[in-house]
């Protein structure tokens, strides 16, 4: 099964190269994989924890895996981003799949840290570990209370139960959000969909859900590889191969380009791989040693985004401060976190700049629920602006602007996104 997953990942990358580029739209929620910075800063995320079971194999005197990861991070002065779940103990009836397959911890659902061990995992059962994560300055993000995929995913997870509705997805995320806020006074600001499943199935996607939660989409640009099992015979040989798979790609990337990891987000697991081993308990130290050797500082994604919230606009751009202010309640970047300042601005994008976020979202959501239409991400903003005469009523969302309407603009010499943002007068 791990071979099938690897082939599937390679096939997906190949299809991206062969197919026309995916159409990108302006979005309140941006998929944050990396940011632009000239500093040797990077972030590490740890999915599916916390886990109050020992590392496997246990060479840490019974300490929980999450404690081992926190000890290692502390030793290097590094800060992690823990993408936690809430509680998987309600994901029954179920049975375990084959060890080494994606269904190792459950066929219909995921069970963390393992089937029958749900009370040893998740934020709902691990107050001590959550408090330690927060007390030591790490970030917590929302990986779903029950870690149930949002919509159907036939490949690999075809037998999985899924939420299949935007309201169900919101309820699930909100439950974990409230747990962290009401128990610890901690406000979550980012989420990662279980297994990166975005389509929900009722006309909405994970981006819509995160719009409502006021989250950004936590993604990653480099796979730390601790989640995939080795197929080598013998547990020791397999573990060694798994640790090497975590370290050698990183070493090679740094040898070829010492600045390779600037602004990148590295994916890890706070849990077992498909063969119920935890190579991350051993490989994390080696990764941090490498990054330290090359002068990197490992920070939370939140701190990384304070360097720049965008993938293509850094502090050296004259518009940086203005865009940072605008992005708090307006859509100024695309869903892939690129601002694309030198592209022509469209009517839909101008509407997203002018319309209040909540009102634009409400109009679009009501339209989708009413007749299934209005799915274009700019639809609600266009409707709001057209009603007020801020843009022509028949303006096409993807058509470039040919004349500026009256509004909060000063002199503008052209209609690129850079020129519009420069001319826009903040209220």
C-alpha positions as CSV (number, residue, x, y, z in Angstrom):
1,X,0.0,0.0,0.0
2,X,2.8,2.4,0.8
3,X,4.1,1.8,-2.8
4,X,0.6,2.6,-4.2
5,X,0.6,5.8,-2.2
6,X,4.0,6.8,-3.5
7,X,3.0,6.0,-7.1
8,X,-0.2,8.0,-6.6
9,X,1.8,11.0,-5.4
10,X,4.2,10.8,-8.3
11,X,1.3,10.4,-10.7
12,X,-0.4,13.5,-9.3
13,X,2.7,15.6,-9.7
14,X,3.1,14.3,-13.3
15,X,-0.6,15.2,-14.1
16,X,0.0,18.7,-12.8
17,X,2.8,19.1,-15.3
18,X,0.8,17.7,-18.2
19,X,-2.5,19.3,-17.7
20,X,-3.2,23.0,-18.2
21,X,-2.6,25.1,-15.0
22,X,-5.5,25.1,-12.6
23,X,-7.5,28.4,-12.7
24,X,-6.7,30.4,-9.6
25,X,-9.1,32.9,-8.0
26,X,-8.8,35.6,-5.4
27,X,-9.7,34.1,-2.0
28,X,-10.1,35.1,1.6
29,X,-8.6,31.8,2.5
30,X,-5.1,31.1,1.1
31,X,-3.3,27.8,1.0
32,X,-0.1,28.6,2.8
33,X,2.8,26.3,1.7
34,X,5.7,28.8,1.9
35,X,6.3,32.5,2.2
36,X,8.8,34.9,0.7
37,X,11.7,35.8,3.0
38,X,15.4,36.4,2.6
39,X,16.1,34.9,6.0
40,X,16.9,31.3,6.7
41,X,13.6,30.6,8.5
42,X,11.4,27.6,8.0
43,X,8.6,25.9,9.9
44,X,7.7,22.3,10.8
45,X,4.1,21.0,11.2
46,X,3.2,17.8,13.1
47,X,-0.2,16.2,12.3
48,X,-2.6,14.0,14.2
49,X,-1.4,14.4,17.8
50,X,-1.0,14.8,20.6
51,X,0.0,11.2,21.2
52,X,0.4,9.9,24.8
53,X,1.8,6.6,23.8
54,X,5.6,5.8,23.7
55,X,7.6,6.1,20.5
56,X,7.8,2.9,18.5
57,X,10.2,1.4,19.1
58,X,10.5,2.9,22.6
59,X,14.0,4.1,23.3
60,X,13.0,7.0,25.5
61,X,12.1,5.3,28.8
62,X,8.4,5.3,28.1
63,X,8.0,9.0,27.4
64,X,5.1,9.8,25.1
65,X,5.9,10.5,21.4
66,X,4.7,14.1,21.7
67,X,7.0,14.6,24.8
68,X,9.9,13.3,22.8
69,X,9.2,15.7,19.9
70,X,8.8,18.6,22.3
71,X,12.1,17.6,24.1
72,X,13.9,17.5,20.8
73,X,12.5,20.9,19.6
74,X,13.4,22.5,22.9
75,X,17.0,21.2,22.6
76,X,17.4,23.1,19.3
77,X,15.5,26.2,20.3
78,X,12.9,25.3,17.6
79,X,9.2,25.9,17.6
80,X,6.7,23.6,16.0
81,X,3.2,23.9,14.6
82,X,1.0,21.1,16.0
83,X,-2.0,20.3,13.8
84,X,-4.0,18.5,16.4
85,X,-7.2,16.4,16.4
86,X,-9.8,16.4,19.1
87,X,-11.1,12.9,19.8
88,X,-11.5,9.9,17.5
89,X,-13.2,7.7,20.2
90,X,-16.6,8.2,18.6
91,X,-15.4,6.8,15.2
92,X,-16.9,3.3,15.8
93,X,-18.0,0.7,14.9
94,X,-14.8,0.0,13.0
95,X,-12.0,-2.4,12.5
96,X,-8.3,-2.1,11.7
97,X,-7.1,-2.6,8.2
98,X,-3.8,-4.2,7.1
99,X,-0.7,-2.9,8.8
100,X,1.3,-1.0,6.2
101,X,-1.8,0.2,4.4
102,X,-3.6,3.6,4.8
103,X,-6.3,1.8,6.7
104,X,-4.0,0.5,9.4
105,X,-5.9,2.4,12.2
106,X,-9.4,1.9,10.8
107,X,-11.2,1.1,7.6
108,X,-14.2,3.5,8.0
109,X,-12.4,6.1,10.1
110,X,-9.0,7.1,11.5
111,X,-8.3,6.3,15.1
112,X,-5.4,8.1,16.8
113,X,-3.0,7.0,18.0
114,X,-4.4,3.6,17.1
115,X,-7.6,1.5,17.0
116,X,-8.7,1.0,20.7
117,X,-6.2,3.6,21.9
118,X,-8.3,6.7,21.1
119,X,-8.1,8.0,24.7
120,X,-4.3,8.2,24.4
121,X,-4.6,10.7,21.5
122,X,-6.3,14.0,20.7
123,X,-6.7,17.3,22.5
124,X,-9.8,16.2,24.4
125,X,-7.9,13.5,26.3
126,X,-4.4,15.1,26.7
127,X,-4.7,18.3,28.7
128,X,-1.1,17.9,30.0
129,X,0.4,17.7,26.5
130,X,-1.7,20.5,25.1
131,X,-0.7,22.8,28.0
132,X,3.0,21.8,27.4
133,X,2.7,22.6,23.7
134,X,1.3,26.1,24.5
135,X,3.5,26.8,27.5
136,X,6.6,26.2,25.4
137,X,5.5,28.6,22.7
138,X,4.4,26.3,19.9
139,X,1.4,26.8,17.6
140,X,-1.7,24.7,17.5
141,X,-3.9,24.4,14.4
142,X,-7.2,22.6,13.6
143,X,-7.0,19.2,11.9
144,X,-10.7,18.4,12.6
145,X,-12.2,17.2,15.9
146,X,-12.8,13.7,14.7
147,X,-10.4,13.7,11.8
148,X,-13.1,12.7,9.3
149,X,-12.5,13.7,5.7
150,X,-14.8,16.5,4.4
151,X,-15.9,14.7,1.2
152,X,-15.5,11.5,-0.7
153,X,-12.0,10.4,-1.8
154,X,-12.2,7.3,-3.9
155,X,-8.5,6.7,-4.3
156,X,-6.9,5.1,-1.2
157,X,-9.9,6.1,1.1
158,X,-12.8,4.8,-0.9
159,X,-14.2,2.9,2.1
160,X,-14.0,5.9,4.4
161,X,-17.0,7.6,6.0
162,X,-17.0,11.3,5.2
163,X,-18.8,14.4,6.4
164,X,-20.3,15.4,3.0
165,X,-21.8,18.7,4.1
166,X,-20.5,22.2,4.8
167,X,-22.5,22.5,8.0
168,X,-21.2,19.2,9.3
169,X,-17.6,20.3,8.5
170,X,-18.2,23.6,10.3
171,X,-19.6,21.9,13.4
172,X,-16.6,19.5,13.5
173,X,-14.0,22.3,13.2
174,X,-15.9,24.6,15.6
175,X,-15.9,21.9,18.3
176,X,-12.1,21.7,18.4
177,X,-11.8,25.5,18.0
178,X,-14.1,26.0,21.1
179,X,-12.2,23.4,23.1
180,X,-8.9,25.3,22.7
181,X,-10.5,28.7,23.3
182,X,-12.7,27.8,26.3
183,X,-10.2,25.6,28.0
184,X,-6.9,27.4,27.3
185,X,-7.9,30.8,25.9
186,X,-6.1,29.9,22.7
187,X,-7.4,31.2,19.4
188,X,-6.7,28.9,16.4
189,X,-6.0,30.7,13.2
190,X,-5.2,27.9,10.7
191,X,-6.5,24.5,9.7
192,X,-5.5,21.6,7.5
193,X,-8.2,19.3,6.1
194,X,-7.9,15.7,7.1
195,X,-6.0,14.0,4.2
196,X,-6.1,17.3,2.3
197,X,-9.6,16.5,1.0
198,X,-11.0,19.9,-0.2
199,X,-14.3,19.1,-2.0
200,X,-17.2,18.7,0.4
201,X,-19.9,17.7,-2.0
202,X,-22.6,20.3,-1.7
203,X,-21.1,23.0,-3.8
204,X,-18.7,24.1,-1.1
205,X,-15.0,23.3,-0.4
206,X,-12.6,23.5,2.5
207,X,-11.8,27.1,1.5
208,X,-15.4,28.1,2.2
209,X,-15.3,26.4,5.6
210,X,-12.1,28.2,6.5
211,X,-13.6,31.5,5.3
212,X,-16.3,31.1,7.9
213,X,-13.8,30.0,10.6
214,X,-11.5,33.0,9.7
215,X,-8.7,30.5,9.2
216,X,-5.9,30.3,6.7
217,X,-5.3,26.9,5.0
218,X,-2.2,25.2,6.5
219,X,-0.4,23.3,3.8
220,X,3.3,22.3,3.3
221,X,6.0,22.6,0.6
222,X,8.3,19.8,1.7
223,X,7.4,16.3,2.9
224,X,9.3,15.2,6.0
225,X,8.5,11.6,5.0
226,X,8.1,10.2,8.5
227,X,4.6,9.0,7.7
228,X,5.5,6.5,4.9
229,X,6.7,3.0,5.9
230,X,9.6,1.2,4.4
231,X,9.0,-2.2,2.7
232,X,12.4,-3.6,3.8
233,X,12.1,-6.8,5.8
234,X,12.9,-6.6,9.5
235,X,11.8,-3.8,11.8
236,X,15.3,-2.4,12.4
237,X,16.2,-2.2,8.7
238,X,12.9,-0.7,8.0
239,X,13.2,1.9,10.7
240,X,16.7,2.9,9.5
241,X,15.4,3.3,6.0
242,X,12.5,5.4,7.2
243,X,14.8,7.7,9.1
244,X,17.1,8.0,6.1
245,X,14.1,8.9,4.0
246,X,13.4,11.8,6.3
247,X,17.0,13.0,6.3
248,X,18.7,12.4,3.0
249,X,16.3,14.4,0.7
250,X,16.7,17.3,3.1
251,X,20.5,16.9,3.0
252,X,20.6,16.7,-0.8
253,X,18.4,19.8,-1.1
254,X,20.6,21.9,1.2
255,X,23.8,20.7,-0.6
256,X,22.4,21.8,-3.9
257,X,21.0,25.1,-2.5
258,X,21.7,26.2,1.0
259,X,18.8,28.7,0.8
260,X,16.4,26.0,-0.3
261,X,14.3,25.9,2.9
262,X,13.9,29.7,3.2
263,X,10.2,30.3,4.0
264,X,9.2,26.7,3.6
265,X,6.8,24.6,5.7
266,X,7.9,21.0,6.3
267,X,5.3,18.3,6.9
268,X,5.7,15.8,9.8
269,X,3.5,13.5,11.9
270,X,3.0,13.4,15.6
271,X,2.0,9.8,15.4
272,X,2.7,6.4,13.9
273,X,3.4,5.7,10.3
274,X,1.4,3.0,8.4
275,X,3.5,0.3,9.9
276,X,3.0,1.5,13.5
277,X,6.5,2.9,13.8
278,X,7.5,6.4,14.7
279,X,10.6,7.3,12.6
280,X,9.9,11.0,13.5
281,X,11.1,10.3,17.0
282,X,14.6,9.6,15.6
283,X,14.7,11.5,12.4
284,X,13.6,14.9,13.8
285,X,16.9,15.3,15.6
286,X,18.9,14.6,12.4
287,X,16.7,17.1,10.5
288,X,17.2,19.8,13.1
289,X,20.9,19.2,13.1
290,X,21.1,19.7,9.4
291,X,19.0,22.9,9.5
292,X,21.2,24.2,12.3
293,X,24.3,23.4,10.4
294,X,23.1,25.6,7.5
295,X,22.0,28.5,9.8
296,X,18.3,28.0,9.8
297,X,15.9,28.9,12.6
298,X,12.8,26.7,12.9
299,X,9.7,28.8,13.9
300,X,6.0,28.4,14.0
301,X,4.0,29.0,10.8
302,X,2.5,32.0,12.6
303,X,5.9,33.6,13.0
304,X,6.9,32.6,9.5
305,X,3.8,34.5,8.2
306,X,4.8,37.6,10.2
307,X,7.9,37.7,7.9
308,X,5.4,37.8,5.0
309,X,1.9,36.4,4.7
310,X,2.4,35.9,0.9
311,X,4.4,33.6,-1.3
312,X,5.6,36.2,-3.8
313,X,5.6,39.6,-2.0
314,X,8.2,40.3,0.6
315,X,9.2,43.1,2.9
316,X,11.2,44.8,0.1
317,X,8.1,45.5,-1.9
318,X,6.7,49.1,-1.6
319,X,3.2,47.7,-1.2
320,X,4.1,45.2,1.5
321,X,2.7,47.1,4.5
322,X,-0.5,48.1,2.7
323,X,-1.2,44.5,1.5
324,X,-0.6,43.2,5.0
325,X,-3.2,45.6,6.3
326,X,-5.7,44.8,3.6
327,X,-5.4,41.0,3.8
328,X,-6.9,41.1,7.3
329,X,-10.4,41.7,6.0
330,X,-10.1,41.8,2.2
331,X,-9.0,39.2,-0.4
332,X,-5.8,40.5,-2.0
333,X,-4.1,37.1,-2.8
334,X,-5.1,34.0,-4.8
335,X,-5.9,30.7,-3.2
336,X,-2.3,29.6,-3.8
337,X,-1.1,32.6,-1.7
338,X,0.4,34.4,-4.7
339,X,-0.6,38.1,-5.1
340,X,0.5,38.4,-8.7
341,X,0.9,42.1,-8.6
342,X,1.8,42.6,-12.2
343,X,-1.3,40.8,-13.7
344,X,-4.3,42.8,-14.9
345,X,-7.0,43.1,-12.2
346,X,-10.4,41.8,-13.1
347,X,-13.9,43.1,-12.1
348,X,-14.3,40.2,-9.7
349,X,-11.0,40.9,-8.0
350,X,-11.9,44.6,-7.7
351,X,-15.2,43.6,-6.1
352,X,-13.4,41.4,-3.6
353,X,-11.3,44.4,-2.7
354,X,-14.4,46.7,-2.2
355,X,-17.0,44.4,-0.6
356,X,-17.0,43.6,3.1
357,X,-16.0,40.0,3.6
358,X,-19.0,38.8,5.7
359,X,-21.6,40.4,3.5
360,X,-20.0,39.0,0.3
361,X,-19.8,35.5,1.8
362,X,-23.4,35.6,3.0
363,X,-24.7,36.5,-0.5
364,X,-22.6,33.8,-2.2
365,X,-23.6,31.1,0.3
366,X,-27.3,32.0,0.1
367,X,-27.1,31.7,-3.7
368,X,-25.4,28.3,-3.6
369,X,-27.8,26.9,-1.0
370,X,-30.8,28.4,-3.0
371,X,-30.1,27.1,-6.5
372,X,-26.6,25.7,-6.6
373,X,-25.3,28.7,-8.5
374,X,-23.0,31.5,-7.5
375,X,-20.1,29.2,-7.0
376,X,-17.5,31.6,-8.5
377,X,-15.5,32.8,-5.5
378,X,-16.2,36.4,-6.5
379,X,-19.9,36.1,-7.0
380,X,-21.0,37.5,-3.6
381,X,-18.7,40.4,-3.8
382,X,-19.8,41.2,-7.4
383,X,-23.4,41.1,-6.3
384,X,-22.8,43.4,-3.4
385,X,-20.8,46.0,-5.5
386,X,-23.3,45.9,-8.4
387,X,-26.2,46.6,-6.1
388,X,-24.4,49.8,-4.9
389,X,-23.3,50.9,-8.4
390,X,-19.6,50.4,-7.6
391,X,-19.0,48.3,-10.7
392,X,-21.1,47.8,-13.9
393,X,-24.0,45.4,-13.3
394,X,-23.0,43.2,-16.3
395,X,-19.3,43.1,-15.4
396,X,-17.8,39.6,-16.0
397,X,-15.9,38.4,-13.0
398,X,-12.8,37.3,-15.0
399,X,-12.8,40.3,-17.5
400,X,-10.0,42.8,-17.1
401,X,-11.0,46.3,-16.0
402,X,-11.0,48.8,-18.8
403,X,-12.0,51.9,-16.8
404,X,-11.9,52.7,-13.1
405,X,-15.3,53.3,-11.4
406,X,-15.8,56.1,-9.0
407,X,-14.7,55.0,-5.6
408,X,-11.9,55.0,-3.1
409,X,-9.1,55.6,-5.7
410,X,-6.6,58.2,-6.2
411,X,-4.8,58.8,-9.6
412,X,-4.0,55.6,-11.4
413,X,-2.0,55.2,-14.5
414,X,-3.0,51.7,-15.4
415,X,-5.0,48.7,-14.3
416,X,-2.6,46.1,-13.1
417,X,-3.2,44.7,-9.6
418,X,-0.2,46.7,-8.4
419,X,-1.5,49.9,-9.8
420,X,-5.0,49.4,-8.4
421,X,-3.7,48.5,-4.9
422,X,-1.4,51.6,-5.1
423,X,-4.3,53.8,-6.0
424,X,-6.8,52.3,-3.5
425,X,-7.5,54.7,-0.6
426,X,-7.8,52.8,2.7
427,X,-10.7,53.8,4.9
